[in-house]
Each structure stands twice: as structure tokens, then as C-alpha cells.
Amino acid sequence: MQGVLTMQMNGSGILTAIGGRTSHAAVVARGMGKPCVVGCGELKINEHAGTLSVNGHSLKEGDYISIDGFTGEVIVGQVPTLPSEVIRVMRGEMDAKDAPLYDVFQTIMKWADGVRKLGVRSNADVPRDAKMARALGAEGIGLCRTEHMFFAPERLPFMQEMILADTEQDRRKALDKLLPFQKDDFKGLLKEMKGYGVTIRTLDPPLHEFLPKTREDAEELSRKIGIPAEKIMAKTQELHEFNPMLGHRGCRLGITYPEITEMQARAIIMAACELKKEGITVVPEIMIPLVGNIKELQDQTALVRRVADEEMKSSGVKVKYLLGTMIEVPRAALTAGEIAGDAEFFSFGTNDLTQMTLGFSRDDAGKFTRVYLDKKIFKDDPFQTLDQTGVGRLMDLAVKEGRKVRKDLKCGICGEHGGDPASVKFCHRVGLNYVSASPYRVPVARLAAAQAVVEEKTGKSYTSK
């Protein structure tokens, strides 16, 4: 990513010159539990030299910096850090009886869980994160981003081979190499959740994100997969988009290249069938992203159902699964009644829904958001706390219209707002079934969901951070 420098600390963190709280750097770091400060516009980063300069300081690759992801402070030098008692106990690094803060945490969470009505899930892409999410009280996975699975070194060349293929037959050959990886990924997540729902989003980002950006990287890939570097660079240029967030991504990929959705659906159902044979309860929820038109959803759900039927017949096992969509395009919210005819659940992707409703780039709005806050144009950063009068109104409409058609429609939120207390309370008020947050924000969501109930009963307002 341009304008991003990662430096080693006691652990590791991310500091960027561009982006906002829901930019990809921030979202990925939050999911990993890593400190991250984004949108530090005064940084001057030289990626090729591995240096940065700011406020008279010059640093080179290998120098220590310390990052406070809560305050946004970046300190030159190494500040000693230590994980919280809660995390150390959960990792098995500390005995619970020696951790009084862990005891207090557990007591408060028990009180909160006894009061709240809103379910709390976690966004998680690998079993390690799912395990931590469960330890922190998550009741399932609200968003598994499958694209993160393809960036692993042993898989990326197969993904790139698929993208560079000239024919459907060659794309399918490359996808066949990815299928076992995907099946094992989903099997691990479903097994870790022990019967709780796992919402798996089909491939979302534009394909150019997986291809090399430099000639050097293209030549390295060429040696691995036997495709000329010139062809690789030409394909990268061909797939380049001026506005990729509104480009060839989401369900548009699955409609253009149905074999991609087919492979992922097959991997999900194969994983579910194998686990059921082992006597493990699984609840896979397959989510189609970026739908704005009912026909887009129907195209993809018909494909998924066909593949699921084939796999269950082949394995001799029947598994229950849900098919739904991510509501992140305003048109989807406005036509929710139509879409609910084919969707068994809605998950509000409020990062993109906010971006598309306000017309603000989630990766670039940080350049002017501070001015908007200072001038009171915004009370809160809309990418941090849900814009209830705009984006929230679309959500409320979608829930009501969707449930007119499908009374048992499950509705949740998987955008980063799922870990913001004020946004969680709004989700309670509009009748969502659950919120989903990054693993380390699950306790915040649990507490905020309980506060929402208490506020409703007492008329008093409570704040949790």
C-alpha cells in the first residue's frame, strides 16, 4: 500500500501517511490486535529507501518507534509494552488466580451477558483469530473475508495463475489448486466456532490487488508459474481501475467469473459435510457481497445452491446452510423487500455503506474529516461512529422492508461500527439480531449491548470506550 511503513517494536504495528479508521490498513491491524495509527499526513515516506521523516526526525528501516493505537501517539524509540492480564490469561501465559483484573473483567462481562439482547459475533478470517474471539465472548463469526486467505505465500501464485489465465478451463485448473486450501480454511473456522454461525463472504476485492506491481515482482512470479513477465505486467495494467472501490469487485466478480464463486461454495459445503461426518455441528452462512440488484443475488444464489446440492449428494451428507447478502450499496437498502425474497439474512457492511451514502472515500476522507469535526459539520467521524440520520435510516428501512417479506430474516452488522458503543446501541434500537466486531473489540460490544437495554429501561445514558 502506498504511504505505509511497518516498523518492528516489541511486537509490530502499522503507521500510515494516508487512510482513515476503516481503511484496509486499520481494519486488518484491528483484526490482528496490532496497534495502528493511520492518516498521519505529515509523514514523508520513501518506500524504496525504507525511510521516513517527520517534524525534524528522520528514521530508517530497522529503527524503533512505539505506537499507541488508542491516542494516535507515535513515539521515537522503544517503549516497553506488556499485554493485558486478560489477554495473557486467555493465551495461557498467566494463571487466572494471579490476575485480579481478569476476575473483574469476567464478572462485568457476566453481568453484561445477563442483560443484553443483542448477539455479539466477531470478524475473523483464520482459526487463530476465531479462537481468540471465542475466548473474548464472541457468539459466532459475522464476517470471514476470504480474500485474506489468498495472500498466503503458498497460495498467492495459484491465485495469480487463475487471474492470468486466458480461458475458463485454465482458470478452473488454477482454482482446483486453491480448493483444498479453502476447504481447510473453512473447516478450521467452522470447527473453532463449535456450532455458532460462521458468515463467509465470497471474494470481494478487485483482482488487480493480487498481481505484482513492479517489474521485479513480475519476474519473480514468472519464474514460479511459467508465464512471461511481460504478460503479467500487461494484465496488471489491463485490470487497473481509476476507482476500484466502485469497480469490478464483489458479486460482479462472481457474475463475470462464476467459477470463482463455484470453487468457494464447494469448499464451504465440503468442509461442512466433512465436519458433520465427524459429529461436529456446523452452521455455515454464505454471504454474497456488493449486491445492489435482486438479479445479481439470484444469479449467485442459484449457483451456490446448485453446487451445494452436488456436494451433499456426492458426500451422502446433508448440512443446513444459509444464503444471504451484505447490504453495503444504498440501492440494496432501498430495495430490501425485493432482496429479502432471495436472501435468508442481511449483514450491513457499514464501512462501504457509509462510503457510498456520504460519497466519502474511506481511504482518503481522513484528509478533511478533522476540519469537519472542528467546524461541527460532523459531531463524530462517520467511519468511527455510525451516521444514524443518514446511513442508519437506510439500515432501519432495510430491516423493516426485509422483514415484511421474510419474518425470520436475520440481520446483523459486520462493518467496523460493530465495535463502537454508540453504534451498537443504535443496532439494538433498530432490532438487529447481532453486531460483529474485530476480536479485541468483542467485550466493548458486549458491554454496549447491555447498556442499550439498561438505557431503554431507565432513560439514562451510559458510555463505554
VOGU-3710 file (C-alpha; in Angstrom, 3 decimals, decimal comma):
1> mqgvltmqmn> 0,000/0,000/0,000  1,386/3,402/-0,898  2,375/5,561/2,042  2,553/2,702/4,538  5,548/1,846/6,667  5,611/-1,026/9,144  8,311/-0,978/11,811  9,179/-3,555/14,425  8,508/-2,844/18,075  8,159/-5,302/20,967
11> gsgiltaigg> 5,539/-6,802/18,698  4,700/-4,952/15,486  2,474/-2,107/14,448  1,364/-0,120/11,443  1,794/3,588/10,796  0,431/5,132/7,593  0,525/8,526/5,942  -2,859/8,013/4,294  -6,149/6,337/5,146  -8,839/6,507/7,810
21> rtshaavvar> -10,198/4,373/10,638  -11,882/1,977/8,215  -9,141/1,920/5,581  -7,736/-1,509/4,900  -4,595/-0,971/6,969  -6,687/-0,096/10,026  -9,210/-2,916/9,532  -6,549/-5,595/9,111  -4,472/-4,319/12,045  -7,524/-4,201/14,311
31> gmgkpcvvgc> -8,403/-7,761/13,437  -4,861/-8,861/14,277  -4,877/-6,971/17,569  -1,949/-4,830/16,409  -1,544/-1,114/17,230  -2,178/1,064/14,203  -2,148/4,807/13,540  -3,476/5,794/10,116  -3,625/9,025/8,145  -0,570/10,750/9,634
41> gelkinehag> -0,407/13,200/6,754  2,850/14,909/7,786  4,864/11,729/7,292  7,210/11,794/4,325  7,796/8,157/3,383  10,366/6,925/0,903  9,330/3,335/0,316  12,298/2,459/-1,903  14,857/3,761/0,592  12,910/2,461/3,587
51> tlsvnghslk> 12,956/5,827/5,373  10,536/8,366/6,784  10,852/11,923/8,026  8,508/13,998/10,179  8,857/17,026/12,466  12,637/17,111/12,066  13,061/13,396/12,769  14,499/11,020/10,202  14,154/7,271/10,617  15,306/4,319/8,577
61> egdyisidgf> 14,116/0,755/8,287  15,016/-1,116/11,468  14,714/1,904/13,782  12,308/1,548/16,680  9,109/3,508/17,044  6,322/2,973/19,569  2,663/3,323/18,650  -0,366/3,984/20,840  -3,349/2,882/18,785  -5,822/4,467/21,228
71> tgevivgqvp> -4,404/8,011/21,414  -2,734/8,119/17,991  0,657/8,955/19,541  3,815/7,843/17,763  6,992/7,945/19,837  10,552/7,717/18,562  12,303/4,854/20,330  11,261/1,698/22,125  8,685/1,954/24,905  8,320/-1,290/26,913
81> tlpsevirvm> 4,906/-2,873/26,485  3,053/-5,793/28,035  -0,221/-7,480/27,015  -3,113/-7,026/29,421  -3,748/-9,579/32,154  -6,941/-10,576/30,352  -5,117/-11,476/27,139  -2,269/-13,213/28,962  -4,716/-15,448/30,825  -6,564/-16,263/27,606
91> rgemdakdap> -3,317/-17,142/25,859  -2,323/-19,424/28,731  0,612/-17,190/29,653  -0,726/-16,362/33,124  -2,747/-18,194/35,774  -6,226/-16,706/36,305  -5,777/-16,797/40,103  -2,818/-14,417/39,741  -4,794/-11,966/37,592  -7,282/-9,873/39,614
101> lydvfqtimk> -8,103/-7,742/36,565  -9,133/-10,865/34,679  -11,537/-11,722/37,501  -13,055/-8,225/37,373  -13,340/-8,454/33,569  -15,132/-11,791/33,745  -17,564/-10,515/36,373  -18,508/-7,427/34,345  -18,907/-9,470/31,174  -21,135/-11,962/33,001
111> wadgvrklgv> -23,363/-9,103/34,180  -23,488/-7,678/30,639  -24,362/-11,021/29,062  -27,197/-11,454/31,553  -28,775/-8,195/30,403  -28,088/-7,741/26,691  -30,470/-8,896/23,982  -28,175/-8,240/21,025  -25,890/-11,064/19,919  -22,187/-10,344/19,537
121> rsnadvprda> -20,057/-12,004/16,874  -16,541/-11,366/15,625  -14,917/-10,631/12,290  -12,278/-13,361/11,844  -10,504/-14,903/8,860  -8,321/-17,619/10,407  -8,824/-20,140/13,238  -6,296/-18,324/15,452  -8,414/-15,157/15,416  -11,600/-17,185/15,803
131> kmaralgaeg> -10,172/-18,852/18,910  -9,331/-15,503/20,493  -12,766/-14,158/19,546  -14,450/-17,088/21,294  -12,285/-16,536/24,366  -13,436/-12,904/24,406  -17,083/-13,966/24,222  -17,963/-13,961/20,521  -21,032/-15,995/19,572  -20,012/-16,806/16,039
141> iglcrtehmf> -18,275/-15,131/13,125  -20,098/-12,237/11,487  -17,575/-11,784/8,679  -14,893/-14,037/7,247  -13,059/-12,175/4,485  -11,949/-14,939/2,136  -9,577/-12,708/0,156  -7,133/-12,584/3,074  -6,692/-16,341/2,710  -5,318/-15,997/-0,827
151> faperlpfmq> -2,375/-13,781/0,139  -0,504/-16,577/1,949  2,817/-17,253/0,132  1,927/-20,854/-0,769  -1,419/-19,789/-2,299  -0,834/-16,427/-3,934  0,880/-17,875/-7,064  -2,181/-20,091/-7,725  -4,477/-17,079/-7,316  -2,289/-15,097/-9,702
161> emiladteqd> -2,250/-18,006/-12,136  -6,051/-18,004/-12,118  -6,206/-14,259/-12,798  -3,686/-14,507/-15,646  -5,481/-17,436/-17,335  -6,853/-16,789/-20,817  -9,655/-19,348/-20,724  -12,260/-20,598/-18,289  -10,671/-24,042/-18,458  -7,304/-22,669/-17,324
171> rrkaldkllp> -8,964/-20,598/-14,589  -10,666/-23,742/-13,299  -7,330/-25,606/-13,231  -5,837/-22,889/-11,025  -8,943/-22,778/-8,835  -8,704/-26,546/-8,370  -5,301/-25,938/-6,741  -6,863/-23,414/-4,351  -9,856/-25,589/-3,431  -8,065/-27,775/-0,820
181> fqkddfkgll> -6,669/-24,672/0,902  -10,088/-23,040/1,041  -11,739/-26,217/2,346  -9,209/-26,464/5,178  -9,637/-22,749/5,955  -13,389/-23,065/6,327  -13,140/-26,356/8,187  -10,884/-24,718/10,775  -13,218/-21,759/11,296  -16,382/-23,844/11,490
191> kemkgygvti> -14,745/-26,262/13,921  -13,491/-23,446/16,157  -16,966/-21,900/16,396  -18,493/-25,138/17,755  -21,980/-24,767/16,291  -22,181/-20,970/16,222  -22,907/-19,287/12,893  -19,993/-18,515/10,579  -20,691/-15,927/7,873  -18,327/-16,410/4,938
201> rtldpplhef> -18,154/-13,675/2,312  -17,334/-14,722/-1,231  -14,437/-12,977/-2,943  -14,761/-9,199/-2,719  -11,708/-7,142/-3,833  -10,772/-6,342/-7,446  -8,396/-8,874/-8,964  -5,574/-6,419/-9,660  -4,853/-6,333/-5,907  -3,404/-9,844/-6,178
211> lpktredaee> -0,987/-9,097/-9,039  2,596/-7,783/-8,866  3,025/-4,021/-9,052  6,702/-3,904/-10,049  8,761/-5,458/-12,826  10,946/-7,213/-10,247  7,930/-8,892/-8,623  6,520/-9,831/-12,028  9,783/-11,543/-12,977  9,787/-13,468/-9,694
221> lsrkigipae> 6,209/-14,642/-10,318  7,126/-15,539/-13,888  9,788/-17,943/-12,605  7,215/-19,588/-10,302  4,328/-20,116/-12,720  5,994/-20,011/-16,145  4,066/-17,036/-17,522  6,161/-14,277/-19,189  6,737/-11,185/-17,041  5,546/-9,016/-19,943
231> kimaktqelh> 2,170/-10,743/-19,912  1,927/-10,351/-16,134  2,626/-6,613/-16,278  0,200/-6,207/-19,200  -2,537/-7,937/-17,189  -1,869/-5,715/-14,191  -2,279/-2,672/-16,427  -5,411/-4,123/-18,052  -7,086/-4,685/-14,674  -6,122/-1,270/-13,291
241> efnpmlghrg> -9,149/0,802/-12,255  -9,414/4,505/-11,513  -11,983/3,906/-8,775  -11,586/0,267/-7,705  -13,906/0,531/-4,695  -16,734/1,066/-7,194  -15,269/-1,199/-9,811  -15,081/-4,862/-10,798  -15,404/-6,449/-7,361  -17,888/-8,179/-5,056
251> crlgitypei> -20,721/-10,082/-6,722  -19,620/-8,545/-10,023  -16,595/-10,861/-9,961  -18,769/-13,900/-9,289  -21,148/-12,959/-12,093  -18,299/-12,399/-14,558  -16,301/-15,427/-13,412  -18,854/-17,831/-11,884  -16,164/-20,460/-11,443  -14,713/-18,385/-8,558
261> temqaraiim> -17,962/-18,439/-6,572  -18,387/-22,085/-7,535  -14,998/-23,057/-6,049  -15,642/-21,155/-2,816  -19,150/-22,561/-2,370  -17,844/-26,060/-2,994  -15,082/-25,589/-0,418  -17,572/-24,356/2,206  -20,018/-27,220/1,726  -17,223/-29,824/1,531
271> aacelkkegi> -15,845/-28,532/4,851  -19,292/-28,589/6,442  -20,017/-32,128/5,226  -16,688/-33,450/6,497  -17,248/-31,924/9,935  -20,766/-33,289/10,131  -19,379/-36,770/9,400  -17,071/-36,209/12,382  -20,096/-35,436/14,532  -19,413/-31,691/14,754
281> tvvpeimipl> -22,301/-29,233/14,477  -21,711/-26,523/11,875  -23,705/-23,501/10,714  -22,181/-22,045/7,511  -23,711/-18,790/6,230  -22,660/-17,899/2,692  -22,738/-14,164/2,014  -22,748/-12,518/-1,432  -21,148/-9,039/-1,298  -21,924/-5,736/-3,023
291> vgnikelqdq> -25,382/-6,686/-4,277  -27,461/-3,744/-5,465  -29,962/-5,565/-7,666  -32,023/-8,648/-6,827  -30,966/-10,269/-10,119  -27,319/-10,095/-9,067  -28,166/-12,018/-5,925  -30,338/-14,526/-7,764  -27,507/-15,227/-10,212  -25,109/-16,073/-7,386
301> talvrrvade> -27,506/-17,902/-5,050  -28,670/-20,186/-7,869  -25,046/-21,132/-8,497  -24,343/-21,718/-4,782  -27,455/-23,870/-4,317  -26,555/-25,995/-7,333  -23,023/-26,603/-6,067  -24,267/-27,304/-2,525  -26,717/-29,905/-3,809  -23,963/-31,564/-5,852
311> emkssgvkvk> -21,587/-31,748/-2,894  -24,163/-33,058/-0,437  -25,252/-35,722/-2,901  -21,643/-36,697/-3,523  -20,759/-36,908/0,176  -24,019/-38,517/1,261  -24,408/-35,875/3,956  -26,962/-33,088/4,294  -25,998/-29,886/6,059  -28,058/-26,832/6,788
321> yllgtmievp> -26,650/-23,583/5,461  -27,922/-20,050/4,995  -27,572/-17,834/1,929  -27,637/-14,084/2,349  -26,120/-10,824/1,283  -24,102/-7,901/2,501  -26,091/-4,660/2,466  -23,446/-2,079/1,561  -24,872/-0,459/-1,575  -27,613/2,136/-0,865
331> raaltageia> -29,795/0,665/-3,605  -29,765/-2,670/-1,781  -31,122/-0,973/1,344  -33,804/0,828/-0,667  -34,910/-2,396/-2,393  -34,510/-4,632/0,667  -38,031/-6,008/0,285  -37,151/-7,457/-3,113  -33,773/-8,741/-1,972  -35,236/-10,474/1,102
341> gdaeffsfgt> -37,180/-12,703/-1,260  -33,899/-14,482/-2,032  -31,728/-13,623/0,994  -32,069/-15,517/4,265  -30,013/-12,915/6,122  -28,738/-9,358/5,788  -25,368/-8,222/7,074  -24,784/-4,488/6,947  -21,308/-3,691/5,683  -21,302/-0,198/7,121
351> ndltqmtlgf> -17,767/0,689/6,033  -18,829/0,719/2,386  -22,429/1,706/3,090  -21,105/4,844/4,812  -18,681/5,485/1,965  -21,315/5,156/-0,728  -24,034/7,047/1,127  -21,876/10,032/2,072  -19,772/9,943/-1,096  -16,613/9,957/1,060
361> srddagkftr> -13,694/7,654/0,317  -12,964/5,575/3,410  -9,264/5,616/2,449  -8,982/9,366/1,794  -11,556/11,132/3,987  -9,021/11,462/6,801  -7,526/14,416/4,923  -10,520/16,622/5,717  -12,505/14,846/8,441  -10,653/16,707/11,214
371> vyldkkifkd> -11,722/20,044/9,712  -15,338/18,838/9,553  -15,178/17,865/13,217  -13,560/21,157/14,253  -16,225/23,132/12,384  -19,012/20,982/13,896  -20,170/19,865/10,460  -19,840/16,379/11,910  -20,387/15,531/15,551  -18,428/12,301/15,091
381> dpfqtldqtg> -16,274/10,747/12,403  -18,899/8,803/10,375  -16,403/5,991/9,777  -15,951/5,613/13,516  -19,496/6,210/14,824  -22,461/5,356/12,631  -24,228/8,244/10,869  -27,627/7,398/12,336  -29,681/10,001/10,476  -28,344/9,009/7,047
391> vgrlmdlavk> -26,756/5,570/6,921  -28,769/4,488/9,962  -32,013/5,442/8,262  -31,139/3,193/5,330  -30,426/0,346/7,758  -33,725/0,858/9,592  -35,623/0,893/6,297  -33,866/-2,251/5,069  -34,643/-4,180/8,261  -38,325/-3,211/8,203
401> egrkvrkdlk> -38,814/-3,819/4,471  -36,872/-7,079/4,566  -38,860/-8,496/7,474  -42,156/-7,646/5,785  -41,181/-10,231/3,180  -39,273/-12,674/5,415  -40,367/-12,502/9,052  -37,435/-14,567/10,307  -34,822/-12,523/8,380  -31,609/-12,474/10,415
411> cgicgehggd> -29,983/-9,028/10,410  -26,524/-8,109/11,637  -23,743/-5,622/11,130  -20,172/-6,533/10,176  -18,654/-3,112/9,493  -16,177/-1,591/11,946  -19,090/0,232/13,621  -19,913/-3,106/15,271  -17,309/-2,317/17,930  -18,370/1,293/18,574
421> pasvkfchrv> -20,621/1,683/21,647  -22,956/4,359/20,217  -23,357/2,361/17,003  -24,001/-0,877/18,911  -26,798/0,840/20,858  -28,340/2,042/17,599  -28,248/-1,523/16,269  -30,166/-2,629/19,371  -32,814/0,039/18,800  -33,455/-0,901/15,155
431> glnyvsaspy> -33,820/-4,585/16,011  -30,703/-6,219/14,615  -30,005/-9,766/15,763  -26,290/-9,229/16,302  -23,288/-6,990/15,825  -19,894/-8,245/14,696  -16,615/-6,615/15,690  -12,913/-7,392/15,458  -11,930/-9,934/18,143  -10,421/-7,463/20,600
441> rvpvarlaaa> -13,493/-5,214/20,461  -15,948/-8,002/21,283  -16,008/-7,134/25,029  -16,785/-3,495/24,174  -19,730/-4,626/22,046  -20,996/-6,952/24,786  -20,934/-4,138/27,342  -22,531/-1,593/24,985  -25,310/-4,053/24,111  -26,103/-4,422/27,815
451> qavveektgk> -26,016/-0,658/28,329  -28,524/-0,277/25,491  -31,024/-2,390/27,431  -30,423/-0,510/30,695  -30,776/2,857/28,940  -34,037/1,698/27,390  -35,409/0,799/30,825  -34,070/3,738/32,843  -33,890/6,578/30,334  -30,298/7,234/31,446
461> sytsk> -27,305/7,294/29,107  -24,139/5,306/29,712  -20,847/5,490/27,894  -18,269/2,747/27,332  -14,993/3,077/25,482
//
